[in-house]
Structures are given as C-alpha cells and as structure tokens.
Amino acid sequence: MIIAIDGPAGSGKGTLARGLADALNYAHLDTGKLYRCVGLAVLSIGKDPADAEAALQEAKKLDLQDIDNIDVTGDLAAGAASKVARFRKVRDELLKLQKDFASSPPGDCQGAVIDGRDIGTVVCADADFKFFITASAEVRAERRHKELLARGEPSIYARVLDDMLARDERDRTRSIAPLRPASDAKVIDTSELDADTVLATALRTIKAGE
C-alpha cells in the first residue's frame, strides 16, 4: 500500500506521515529531506543552490541510506531545497529514488508513507490513499517560530512568516510539479487541530477505504 501526503511547510504533513508509518508499521520517506540534502551538498562545495548543474551533480550522488545522518533542520537547508527543487533534471533524478522506495519499501514493510509536495500528483499519482495537509500561513509560521525557539535558535515571527510566504509562492508557481492537492486527495486543514486528531482522521479514512 502507498500513502501519499502533500502540503506546504509547517502544515503538519511530516508529523502525520510519521504517525501513520508507526501506526501501520510502514516505511516512511520525507522527500523534502532529499532536496534539503542536495541543497546543503551544493553549498558544501561552495556553489549556489541556484546553479542547476551543481545541483544535478549532487543529486546524482545522493544515497537514501545517508539522509538520516544529515542535519537538515535549519532555514539554510530549507531555502537551498526550495532553489534546487525548481530544476527538472534534479527532480527527475530524485524521482527515481522516490519511486523505488514506494515500489520496494525497505525492511520488508508491506507499505510506504511518503510525504512531500508532489507525491499525490507526480511521484505516486496512483497511490492507494492521498492526503493534502494545509493550514493558514500565520499558524504555520507560528509553529515554525516556536520550533526554532525550542531548539535555542534565534527567531523573529514576522521574518519566519515572510520566508514561509515566499516559499509557498515558489512552490505554488514553479513550472515543474507545483504544490497543489491531487484531485482525489482528502484535504485536511490543521489550523485548529492537534496532531492526534489529524492522525485519527487519516486512519479513519484509510480504514473506511480498505
């Protein structure tokens, strides 16, 4: 079984994906990590993530077994990811890894939960279940602001909101695999919902559709 979860930054899609994977004993892949790893790799060699060729070469080197060992939590990684994700050749390269993961989940798992921004529309358009997780930009920025402060990192809410709105605009308007709900996705607005409620809602949907 393949479960596709899409949505903008801070919507709670990653939390839901991890929760579903744990509840169902499925493998989980956060595809945003792939782009963040590529973006950071480009920066590590002194190049600009907006350099298409540099991004492609680093994408070709990426190994799924290594991504969990790389710290991709900072805003630097997020910004770099947003830049490299605009390149078709980079997306095509990473698409192979994502499709392989979906068709052959590691650990003998009987299913995969994959989250990102184009899973239900491009990567796994034939997924058994699709969810699009969203929330208002203000709520998402507040979550991100609190997360940064909790990690001891400096944060200004207004700046976080501006950055999030800019990322949303890039993701929605890019010509390749823009962020949008699949026509058959269940949309869940988490603005006023906690993580347990969102997980319960998704599990009910899956159980009803089995």
C-alpha positions in Angstrom: 0.0 0.0 0.0 1.2 3.5 -0.8 0.0 6.6 1.2 0.9 10.0 -0.3 0.9 13.1 1.8 1.4 16.6 0.4 1.3 20.1 1.8 3.2 23.3 2.5 5.8 23.8 5.1 4.6 23.7 8.7 1.2 22.2 7.9 1.9 19.0 9.9 2.3 16.6 7.0 5.6 15.2 8.3 4.1 14.6 11.7 1.1 12.8 10.1 3.4 10.8 7.9 5.5 9.6 10.8 2.4 8.8 12.8 0.8 6.8 10.0 4.0 4.9 9.4 4.3 4.0 13.1 0.6 3.0 13.4 0.6 0.8 10.3 4.2 -0.4 10.5 5.0 1.1 7.1 8.2 2.6 5.8 8.4 6.4 5.8 10.2 8.7 3.4 10.3 12.5 3.9 11.1 13.6 0.3 11.8 17.2 1.5 14.9 15.7 3.1 16.2 14.7 -0.3 16.0 18.2 -1.7 17.5 19.7 1.6 20.4 17.2 1.4 21.0 18.2 -2.2 20.9 21.9 -1.4 23.3 21.5 1.5 25.6 19.4 -0.6 25.8 22.2 -3.2 26.5 24.8 -0.5 29.2 22.5 1.0 31.2 22.6 -2.3 31.0 26.4 -2.4 28.3 26.6 -5.1 25.0 28.3 -5.2 21.9 26.0 -5.0 20.5 28.1 -7.9 23.3 26.5 -10.0 21.4 23.9 -12.0 24.4 21.8 -13.0 25.9 21.7 -9.5 22.5 20.7 -8.1 22.2 17.9 -10.6 25.6 16.5 -9.9 24.9 16.4 -6.1 21.5 14.8 -6.7 23.2 12.0 -8.6 25.4 11.3 -5.6 22.6 11.1 -3.1 22.1 7.8 -1.2 18.8 7.2 0.7 20.8 5.4 3.4 22.7 8.5 4.2 19.9 11.1 4.5 19.0 10.3 8.2 22.6 11.1 9.2 22.4 14.7 7.8 21.1 17.6 9.8 18.6 19.3 7.5 16.5 21.2 10.1 17.7 24.7 9.6 16.4 27.5 7.5 19.6 27.4 5.4 18.7 23.9 4.2 15.1 24.8 3.6 16.0 27.8 1.4 18.5 25.7 -0.5 16.0 23.0 -1.0 13.5 25.4 -2.5 16.0 26.5 -5.0 17.3 23.1 -6.2 13.7 21.8 -6.4 13.0 24.1 -9.3 15.2 22.2 -11.7 13.6 19.4 -13.8 16.8 17.3 -14.1 17.2 17.4 -10.3 13.6 16.4 -9.8 13.9 13.6 -12.4 17.0 12.2 -10.6 15.3 12.2 -7.2 12.1 10.9 -8.7 13.8 7.6 -9.3 14.8 7.2 -5.7 11.3 8.0 -4.5 9.6 5.6 -6.9 12.0 2.8 -5.9 11.2 3.4 -2.3 7.4 3.3 -3.0 7.6 0.1 -5.0 10.0 -1.7 -2.7 9.8 -0.3 0.8 12.8 -1.2 3.0 12.7 -3.5 5.9 10.1 -5.9 4.4 7.4 -3.4 5.1 4.0 -4.0 3.4 3.5 -0.4 2.6 5.1 3.1 2.4 4.1 6.5 3.6 5.7 9.3 1.5 5.3 13.0 2.2 6.4 16.0 0.2 4.9 18.5 -2.2 4.2 16.5 -5.4 3.7 12.9 -4.1 0.0 12.5 -4.9 0.2 14.5 -8.2 3.5 13.2 -9.7 5.6 10.8 -7.6 2.8 8.4 -6.7 -0.2 9.5 -8.7 -1.6 6.0 -8.3 -1.2 5.9 -4.5 -3.9 4.0 -2.6 -4.6 7.0 -0.4 -3.8 10.6 -0.8 -3.9 13.4 1.8 -3.2 17.1 1.3 -2.4 18.7 4.7 -2.7 22.5 5.0 -3.1 25.3 7.5 -3.1 29.1 7.4 0.3 30.8 6.8 0.1 32.5 10.1 -0.5 29.3 12.0 2.3 27.6 10.1 4.7 30.4 10.8 3.9 30.4 14.5 4.6 26.7 14.7 7.9 27.2 12.9 8.8 30.2 15.1 8.1 28.1 18.3 10.1 25.2 16.9 13.2 27.4 16.3 13.0 28.9 19.8 12.6 25.5 21.4 15.9 24.5 19.7 17.6 27.5 21.1 17.8 29.3 17.7 17.0 33.0 17.3 13.7 33.6 15.6 11.5 36.6 14.7 7.9 35.7 13.9 7.5 38.3 11.2 10.6 37.1 9.4 9.5 33.5 9.6 6.2 34.4 8.1 7.7 36.4 5.3 10.1 33.5 4.5 7.2 31.0 4.6 5.0 33.1 2.3 8.0 33.4 -0.2 8.5 29.6 -0.1 4.8 29.0 -0.6 4.8 31.3 -3.7 7.9 29.5 -5.2 6.3 26.1 -4.6 2.9 27.0 -6.0 4.1 28.9 -9.1 7.1 26.7 -10.2 6.5 25.3 -13.7 7.6 21.8 -12.7 5.3 19.8 -10.2 3.8 22.8 -8.4 2.3 22.4 -5.0 -1.4 21.6 -5.3 -3.8 19.0 -4.0 -4.4 15.9 -6.2 -7.9 15.9 -7.5 -8.6 12.7 -5.4 -6.8 13.8 -2.2 -8.5 14.2 1.1 -7.7 17.8 2.2 -7.2 18.3 6.0 -6.8 21.8 7.4 -4.8 21.5 10.6 -5.1 25.2 11.6 -7.2 24.3 14.7 -6.4 20.6 15.0 -3.8 18.8 17.1 -1.6 16.1 15.8 -3.6 13.3 17.4 -6.8 14.4 15.8 -5.3 14.7 12.4 -3.8 11.2 12.7 -7.1 9.7 13.9 -8.9 11.4 10.9 -6.4 9.9 8.4 -6.6 6.5 10.0 -10.4 6.5 9.8 -10.2 7.4 6.1 -7.8 4.6 5.4 -9.8 2.1 7.4 -13.0 3.1 5.6 -11.4 2.7 2.2 -9.8 -0.7 2.8 
